[in-house]
Amino acid sequence: MALRQIRLDGDDILRKKCKEVKEMNERTKTLIADMLDTMYDAGGVGLAAPQVGVLKRIVVIDIDYENPYDNPYVLINPVIIEKEGEQCGDEGCLSIPGKVAEVTRPERVVVKFLNGDMEEVTLEATDLFARAICHELDHLDGVLYKDIAEGPLRDAEAPEEEEE
C-alpha cells in the first residue's frame, strides 16, 4: 500500500477524539493497510489512526520483533473492559520521535474490539502488549503518553547517568 505521514506532537489532530467506525469499506481497508506499512517503516509497535491524520477509532499493533508482518492486530472501536496490576517503564511514541518518559500502565488488560472483518473479539493482553494497547487507545481520545508521564521527556538514546 502506501506510507502515510505521521503527525507530530503539536498537530491539533492528535488532541481530538476519534469517531467510531460503522462499516468496513475500501477506504477503511486501505487506511488499515497503510497504517501497518507506516508503523513497520517507522519501526513502531503500534499506530493509531489520528497519528496519520484520520479521526477513526482504529489502531494497529505488532509487538513481535522477530516476525514482523506475521500477526499484526487490527483493533476497530476498541474498549478496555478490564484492567489489573501495574507496570512502570519507559514509553516512546512515533508522534514524539526520539523521546521517552516513564509511564505506569496496567500489567493486564482485556480489550473488546472489532477485527478487520468487523467481527467482535475479546482479547487478554499482558506486559508490552497491554502497554501498547493502552498507549494506542489513549491516542483515540486525544491523550499522549507525555500527559500521564511520571517525569519529564528525555532523549531516548541518553544512557542512564551513573551515580557517583
RAHUHU-V526656 format. One record per backbone hydrogen bond with DSSP energy under -0.5 kcal/mol. NH is the residue of the N-H (numbers start at 1). CO is the residue of the C=O. If there is no record, write none. Layout:
BEGIN
nh->(NH,NH)
co->(CO,CO)
END
This chain:
BEGIN
nh->(7,7,9,11,14,15,16,18,19,22,25,29,30,31,32,33,34,35,36,37,38,39,40,41,42,43,43,44,47,49,51,52,53,54,56,57,58,59,60,61,62,65,68,70,73,75,75,76,76,77,79,81,81,82,84,87,89,91,93,96,99,100,101,103,105,105,107,108,109,110,111,112,113,114,115,118,121,123,125,127,129,130,131,132,133,134,135,136,137,138,139,140,140,141,142,143,147,148,148,149,150,154,156,158)
co->(5,51,95,8,11,12,13,140,55,20,23,25,26,27,28,29,30,31,32,33,34,35,36,37,38,39,40,39,60,58,48,49,50,49,54,19,56,75,47,73,45,63,65,67,61,59,73,74,114,57,112,79,110,110,108,105,103,101,96,93,96,154,91,89,87,103,84,84,125,82,123,79,121,76,119,115,113,111,109,107,126,126,127,128,129,130,131,132,133,134,135,136,137,138,139,138,144,144,145,145,102,100,98,155)
END
